[in-house]
């Protein structure tokens, strides 16, 4: 094969590859746009889930603190009830 044949073969190969690439881009462009929208939606959903988890964690911490406060209040009520019972018995 001569240099002209190799040059022609390489040129045809590049042209065919470029044509296939262009055809694929035209065909796949709507799918690529849909995938980008899905990825963006997933990103937003992930942020919402993270905010939900953070709020649940803070609510859990508040409930734990509240439980401690309720225990203290219940203990005080028990002490008052005991004092009232003692005063009634006297």
C-alpha distances in whole Angstrom, upper triangle without the diagonal:
4,7,8,6,7,10,11,10,13,15,15,16,19,20,21,22,24,26,26,28,30,31,32,34,36,37,38,40,43,43,42,45,47,46,47,51,51,50,53,55,55,56,59,60,59,61,64,64,65,67,69,69,70,73,74,74,76,79,79,80,82,84,84,86,88,89,90,92,94,95,97,98,99,101,103,104,105,107,109,109,111,113,114,115,117,119,120,121,123
4,5,5,6,9,10,11,13,14,15,17,19,20,21,23,24,26,27,29,30,32,33,35,36,38,39,40,44,44,43,46,48,47,48,51,52,51,53,56,56,56,59,61,60,62,65,65,65,68,70,70,71,74,75,75,77,79,79,80,83,84,85,87,89,90,91,93,94,95,97,99,100,101,103,105,106,108,109,110,112,114,115,116,118,120,121,122,124
4,5,5,6,8,10,10,12,14,15,16,18,20,21,22,24,26,27,28,30,31,33,34,36,37,38,42,42,41,43,46,45,45,49,50,49,51,54,53,54,57,58,58,59,62,63,63,65,67,67,68,71,72,72,74,77,77,78,81,82,82,84,86,87,89,91,92,93,95,97,98,99,101,102,103,105,107,108,109,111,113,114,116,117,118,120,122
4,5,5,6,8,10,10,12,14,15,16,18,20,21,22,24,25,27,28,30,31,33,34,36,37,40,41,40,42,45,44,45,48,49,48,50,53,53,53,56,58,58,59,62,63,63,65,67,67,69,71,72,73,75,77,77,78,81,82,83,85,87,88,89,91,92,94,95,97,98,100,102,103,104,106,107,108,110,112,113,114,116,118,119,120,122
4,5,5,6,9,10,10,12,14,15,16,18,20,21,22,24,25,27,28,30,31,33,34,36,39,39,38,41,43,43,43,47,48,47,49,52,52,52,55,57,56,58,61,61,62,64,66,66,67,70,71,71,74,76,76,77,80,81,82,83,85,86,88,90,91,92,94,96,97,98,100,101,102,104,106,107,108,111,112,113,115,116,117,119,121
4,5,5,6,8,10,10,12,14,15,16,18,20,21,22,24,26,27,28,30,31,32,34,37,37,36,39,41,40,41,45,45,44,47,49,49,50,53,54,54,55,58,59,59,62,63,63,64,67,68,68,71,73,73,74,77,78,79,80,82,83,85,87,88,89,91,93,94,95,97,98,99,101,103,104,105,107,109,110,112,113,114,116,118
4,5,5,6,9,10,11,12,14,15,16,18,20,21,22,24,26,27,28,30,31,32,36,36,35,38,40,39,40,43,44,43,45,48,48,48,51,53,53,54,57,58,58,60,62,62,63,66,67,68,70,72,72,73,76,77,78,80,82,83,84,86,87,89,90,92,93,95,96,98,99,101,102,103,105,107,108,109,111,113,114,115,117
4,6,5,6,8,10,10,12,14,15,16,18,20,21,22,24,25,27,28,30,31,34,35,34,37,39,39,39,42,43,43,45,48,48,48,51,53,53,54,57,58,58,60,62,63,64,66,67,68,70,72,73,74,76,78,78,80,82,83,85,86,88,89,91,92,93,95,97,98,99,101,103,103,105,107,108,109,111,113,114,115,118
4,5,5,6,9,10,10,12,14,15,16,18,20,21,22,24,26,27,28,30,33,33,32,35,37,37,38,41,42,41,43,46,46,46,49,51,51,53,55,55,56,59,60,60,62,64,65,66,68,70,70,72,74,75,76,78,80,81,82,84,85,87,89,90,91,93,95,96,97,99,100,101,103,105,106,107,109,111,112,113,115
4,5,5,6,9,10,10,12,14,15,16,18,20,21,22,24,26,26,28,31,31,30,33,35,35,35,39,39,39,41,43,43,44,47,48,48,50,52,53,53,56,58,58,59,62,63,63,65,67,68,69,71,73,73,75,77,78,79,81,83,84,86,87,88,90,92,93,94,96,98,99,100,102,103,104,106,108,109,110,113
4,5,5,6,9,10,10,12,14,15,16,18,20,21,22,24,25,26,30,30,29,32,34,34,34,38,39,38,40,43,43,43,46,48,48,49,52,53,53,56,57,58,59,62,63,63,65,67,68,69,71,73,74,75,77,78,80,82,83,84,86,87,88,90,92,93,94,96,98,99,100,102,103,105,107,108,109,111,113
4,5,5,6,8,10,10,12,14,15,16,18,20,21,22,24,25,29,29,28,31,33,33,34,37,38,38,40,42,42,43,46,47,47,49,52,52,53,55,57,57,59,61,62,63,65,67,68,69,71,73,73,75,77,78,80,82,83,84,86,87,88,90,92,93,94,96,98,98,100,102,103,104,106,108,109,110,113
4,5,5,6,8,10,11,12,14,15,16,18,20,21,22,24,27,27,26,29,31,31,32,35,36,35,37,40,40,40,43,45,45,47,49,50,50,53,54,55,56,59,60,60,62,64,65,66,68,70,70,72,74,75,77,79,80,81,83,84,85,87,89,90,91,93,95,95,97,99,100,101,103,105,106,107,110
4,6,5,6,9,10,10,12,14,15,16,18,20,21,22,25,26,24,27,30,29,29,33,34,33,35,38,38,38,41,43,43,44,47,48,48,51,52,53,54,57,58,58,60,62,63,64,66,68,69,70,72,73,75,77,78,79,81,82,83,85,87,88,89,91,93,94,95,97,98,100,102,103,104,106,108
4,5,5,6,9,10,10,12,14,15,16,18,20,21,24,25,24,26,29,29,29,32,34,33,35,38,38,39,41,43,43,45,47,48,49,51,53,54,55,57,58,59,61,63,64,65,67,69,70,71,73,74,76,78,79,80,82,83,84,86,88,89,90,92,94,94,96,98,99,100,103,104,105,106,109
4,5,5,6,8,10,10,12,14,15,16,18,20,23,23,23,25,28,27,28,31,32,32,34,37,37,38,41,42,42,44,46,47,48,50,52,52,54,56,57,58,60,62,63,64,66,67,68,70,72,73,75,77,77,79,81,82,83,85,87,88,89,91,93,93,95,97,98,99,101,103,103,105,107
4,5,5,6,9,10,10,12,14,15,16,18,21,21,20,23,25,25,26,29,30,29,31,34,34,35,38,39,39,41,43,44,45,47,49,49,51,53,54,55,57,59,59,61,63,64,65,67,69,70,71,73,74,76,78,79,80,82,84,84,86,88,89,90,92,94,95,96,98,100,100,102,104
4,5,5,6,9,10,10,12,14,15,16,20,20,19,21,24,24,24,27,29,28,30,33,33,34,36,38,38,40,42,43,44,46,48,49,50,52,53,54,56,58,59,60,62,64,65,66,68,69,71,73,74,75,77,78,79,81,83,84,85,87,89,89,91,93,94,95,98,99,100,101,104
4,5,5,6,9,10,11,12,14,15,18,19,19,21,24,24,24,27,29,29,31,33,34,34,37,38,39,41,43,44,45,47,49,49,51,53,54,55,57,59,60,61,63,64,66,67,69,70,72,73,74,76,78,79,80,82,84,85,86,88,89,90,92,94,95,96,98,100,100,102,104
4,5,5,6,9,10,10,12,14,17,17,17,20,22,21,23,25,26,27,29,31,31,32,35,36,37,39,41,41,43,45,46,47,49,51,52,53,55,56,57,59,61,62,63,65,66,67,70,71,72,74,76,77,78,80,82,82,83,86,87,88,90,92,92,93,96,97,98,99,102
4,5,5,6,9,10,10,12,15,15,14,17,19,19,20,23,24,24,26,28,29,29,32,33,34,36,38,39,40,42,44,44,46,48,49,50,52,54,54,56,58,59,60,62,64,65,67,68,69,71,73,74,75,77,79,79,81,83,84,85,87,89,90,91,93,95,95,97,99
4,5,5,6,9,10,10,14,15,14,16,19,19,20,22,24,24,26,28,29,30,32,34,34,36,38,39,40,42,44,45,46,48,50,51,53,54,55,57,59,60,61,63,64,66,68,69,70,72,74,75,76,78,79,80,82,84,85,86,88,90,90,91,94,95,96,98,100
4,5,5,6,8,10,13,14,14,16,18,19,20,22,23,24,26,28,29,30,32,34,35,36,38,39,41,43,44,45,47,49,50,51,53,54,55,57,59,60,61,63,64,66,68,69,70,72,74,75,75,78,80,80,81,84,85,85,87,90,90,91,94,95,96,97,100
4,5,5,6,8,11,11,11,14,16,16,17,20,21,21,23,25,26,27,29,31,31,33,35,36,37,40,41,42,43,45,46,47,50,51,52,54,56,57,58,60,61,62,64,66,67,68,71,71,72,74,76,77,78,80,82,82,84,86,87,88,90,92,92,94,96
4,5,5,6,9,10,9,11,14,14,15,17,19,19,21,23,24,25,27,29,30,31,33,34,35,38,39,40,42,43,45,46,48,49,50,52,54,55,56,58,59,61,63,64,65,67,69,70,71,73,75,75,77,79,80,81,83,85,85,87,89,90,91,93,95
4,6,6,8,10,10,12,14,15,16,18,20,21,22,24,25,26,28,30,31,33,34,36,37,39,40,41,43,45,46,47,49,50,52,54,55,56,58,60,61,62,64,65,66,68,70,71,72,74,76,76,78,80,81,82,84,86,86,87,90,91,92,94,96
4,6,7,8,10,11,13,14,16,17,18,20,22,23,24,26,28,29,30,32,33,34,36,38,39,40,42,44,45,46,48,49,51,53,54,55,57,59,60,61,63,64,65,67,69,70,70,73,75,75,76,79,80,80,82,85,85,86,89,90,90,92,95
4,6,5,6,9,10,10,12,14,15,16,18,20,21,22,24,25,27,29,30,31,33,35,36,37,39,40,41,43,45,46,47,49,51,52,53,55,56,57,60,61,62,63,66,66,67,70,71,72,73,76,77,77,79,81,82,83,85,87,87,89,91
4,5,5,6,9,10,11,12,14,15,17,18,20,21,23,24,26,27,29,30,32,33,35,36,38,39,40,42,44,45,46,48,50,51,52,54,55,56,59,60,61,63,65,65,66,69,70,71,72,75,76,76,78,80,81,82,84,86,86,88,91
4,5,5,6,9,10,11,12,14,15,16,18,20,21,22,24,26,27,28,30,32,33,34,36,38,39,40,42,43,45,47,48,49,51,53,53,55,57,58,59,61,63,63,64,67,68,69,70,73,74,74,76,78,79,80,82,84,84,86,88
4,5,5,6,9,10,10,12,14,15,16,18,20,21,22,24,25,26,28,30,31,32,34,36,37,38,40,41,42,45,46,47,49,51,51,53,55,56,57,59,61,62,62,65,67,67,68,71,72,72,74,76,77,78,80,82,82,84,87
4,5,5,6,9,10,10,12,14,15,16,18,20,21,23,24,25,27,29,30,31,33,35,36,37,39,40,42,43,45,46,48,49,50,52,54,55,56,58,60,61,62,64,66,66,68,70,71,72,74,76,76,77,80,81,82,84,86
4,5,5,6,9,10,11,12,14,15,17,18,20,21,23,24,26,27,29,30,32,33,35,36,38,39,40,42,44,45,47,48,49,51,53,54,55,57,59,59,60,63,64,65,66,69,70,70,73,74,75,76,79,80,80,82,85
4,5,5,6,9,10,10,12,14,15,16,18,20,21,22,24,26,27,28,30,31,33,34,36,37,38,40,42,43,45,46,47,49,51,52,53,55,57,57,58,61,62,62,64,67,67,68,70,72,73,74,76,77,78,80,82
4,5,5,6,9,10,10,12,14,15,16,18,20,21,22,24,25,26,28,30,31,32,34,36,37,39,40,41,43,45,46,47,49,51,51,53,55,56,57,59,61,61,63,65,66,67,69,71,71,73,75,76,77,79,81
4,5,5,6,9,10,11,12,14,15,17,19,20,21,23,24,26,27,29,30,32,33,35,36,38,39,40,42,44,45,46,48,50,50,52,54,55,56,58,60,61,62,64,65,66,68,70,71,72,74,76,76,78,80
4,5,5,6,9,10,11,12,14,15,17,18,20,21,22,24,26,27,28,30,32,33,34,36,37,39,41,42,43,45,47,48,49,51,53,53,54,57,58,58,60,63,63,64,66,68,69,70,72,74,74,76,78
4,5,5,6,9,10,10,12,14,15,16,18,20,21,22,24,25,26,28,30,31,32,34,36,37,38,40,41,42,45,46,47,49,51,51,52,55,56,57,58,61,62,62,64,66,67,68,70,72,72,74,76
4,5,5,6,9,10,10,12,14,15,16,19,20,21,23,24,25,27,29,30,31,33,35,36,37,39,40,42,44,45,46,48,50,51,51,54,55,56,57,60,61,62,64,66,66,67,70,71,72,74,76
4,5,5,6,9,10,11,13,14,15,17,19,20,21,23,24,26,27,29,30,32,33,35,36,38,39,40,43,44,45,47,49,49,50,53,54,55,56,59,59,60,63,64,65,66,69,70,70,72,75
4,5,5,6,9,10,11,12,14,15,16,18,20,21,22,24,26,27,28,30,31,33,35,36,37,38,41,42,42,45,47,47,48,51,52,52,54,56,57,58,60,62,63,64,66,67,68,70,72
4,5,5,6,9,10,10,12,14,15,16,18,20,21,22,24,25,26,28,30,31,33,34,35,37,39,40,41,43,45,46,47,49,51,51,53,55,56,57,59,61,61,62,65,66,67,69,71
4,5,5,6,9,10,11,13,14,15,17,19,20,21,23,24,26,27,29,30,32,33,34,36,38,39,40,42,44,45,46,48,50,50,52,54,55,56,58,60,61,62,64,66,66,68,70
4,5,5,6,9,10,11,12,14,15,17,18,20,21,23,24,26,27,29,30,32,33,34,37,37,38,41,42,43,44,47,48,48,50,52,53,54,56,58,59,60,62,63,64,66,68
4,5,5,6,9,10,10,12,14,15,16,18,20,21,22,24,26,27,28,30,31,32,35,36,36,39,41,41,42,45,46,46,48,50,51,52,54,56,57,58,60,62,62,64,66
4,5,5,6,9,10,10,12,14,15,16,18,20,21,23,24,25,27,29,30,31,33,35,36,37,39,40,41,43,45,46,47,49,51,51,53,55,56,57,59,61,62,63,66
4,5,5,6,9,10,11,12,14,15,17,18,20,21,23,24,26,27,28,30,32,33,34,36,38,39,40,42,44,44,46,48,49,50,52,54,55,56,58,59,60,62,64
4,5,5,6,9,10,11,12,14,15,16,18,20,21,22,24,26,26,28,30,31,32,34,36,37,38,40,42,42,44,46,47,48,50,52,52,54,56,57,58,60,62
4,5,5,6,9,10,10,12,14,15,16,18,20,21,22,24,25,26,29,30,31,33,35,35,36,39,40,41,42,45,46,46,48,50,51,52,55,56,57,58,61
4,5,5,6,9,10,11,12,14,15,17,18,20,21,23,24,25,27,29,30,32,33,34,36,38,39,40,42,44,45,46,48,50,50,52,54,55,56,58,60
4,5,5,6,9,10,11,12,14,15,16,18,20,21,22,24,26,27,28,30,32,32,34,36,37,38,40,42,43,44,46,48,48,50,52,53,54,56,58
4,5,5,6,9,10,10,12,14,15,16,18,20,21,22,24,25,26,28,30,31,32,34,36,36,38,40,41,42,44,46,46,48,50,51,52,54,56
4,5,5,6,9,10,10,12,14,15,16,18,20,21,23,24,25,27,29,30,31,33,35,35,37,39,40,41,43,45,46,47,49,50,51,53,55
4,5,5,6,9,10,11,12,14,15,17,18,20,21,23,24,26,28,29,30,32,33,34,36,38,39,40,42,44,45,46,48,49,51,52,54
4,5,5,6,8,10,10,12,14,15,16,18,20,21,22,24,26,26,28,30,31,32,34,36,37,38,40,42,42,44,46,47,48,50,52
4,5,5,6,9,10,10,12,14,15,16,18,20,20,22,24,25,26,28,30,31,32,34,35,36,38,40,41,42,44,46,46,48,50
4,5,5,6,9,10,11,12,14,15,17,19,20,21,23,24,25,27,29,30,31,33,35,36,37,39,40,42,44,45,46,48,50
4,5,5,6,9,10,11,12,14,16,17,18,20,21,22,24,26,27,28,30,32,33,34,36,38,39,40,42,43,45,46,48
4,5,5,6,9,10,10,12,14,15,16,18,20,20,22,24,25,26,28,30,31,32,34,36,36,38,40,41,42,44,46
4,5,5,6,9,10,10,13,14,15,17,19,20,21,23,24,25,27,29,30,31,33,35,36,37,39,40,41,43,45
4,5,5,6,9,10,11,13,14,16,17,19,20,21,23,24,26,28,29,30,32,33,35,36,38,39,41,42,44
4,5,5,6,8,10,10,12,14,15,16,18,20,21,22,24,26,27,28,30,31,33,34,36,37,38,40,42
4,5,5,6,9,10,10,12,14,15,16,18,20,20,22,24,25,26,28,30,31,32,34,35,36,38,40
4,5,5,6,9,10,11,13,14,15,17,19,20,21,23,25,26,27,29,30,31,33,35,36,37,39
4,5,5,6,9,10,11,13,14,16,17,19,20,22,23,25,26,27,29,30,32,33,35,36,38
4,5,5,6,9,10,10,12,14,15,16,18,20,21,22,24,26,27,28,30,31,33,34,36
4,5,5,6,9,10,10,12,14,15,16,18,20,21,22,24,25,27,28,30,31,33,35
4,5,5,6,9,10,11,13,14,15,17,19,20,21,23,24,26,27,29,30,32,33
4,5,5,6,9,10,11,12,14,15,17,18,20,21,23,24,26,27,29,30,32
4,5,5,6,8,10,10,12,14,15,16,18,20,21,22,24,25,27,28,30
4,5,5,6,9,10,10,12,14,15,16,18,20,21,22,24,26,27,29
4,5,5,6,9,10,11,12,14,15,17,18,20,21,23,24,26,27
4,5,5,6,9,10,11,12,14,15,16,18,20,21,22,24,26
4,5,5,6,9,10,10,12,14,15,16,18,20,21,22,24
4,5,5,6,9,10,11,12,14,15,17,18,20,21,23
4,5,5,6,9,10,10,12,14,15,16,18,20,21
4,5,5,6,9,10,10,12,14,15,16,18,20
4,5,5,6,9,10,10,12,14,15,16,19
4,5,5,6,9,10,11,12,14,15,17
4,5,5,6,9,10,10,12,14,15
4,5,5,6,9,10,10,12,14
4,5,5,6,9,10,11,13
4,5,5,6,9,10,11
4,5,5,6,9,10
4,5,5,6,9
4,5,5,6
4,5,5
4,5
4
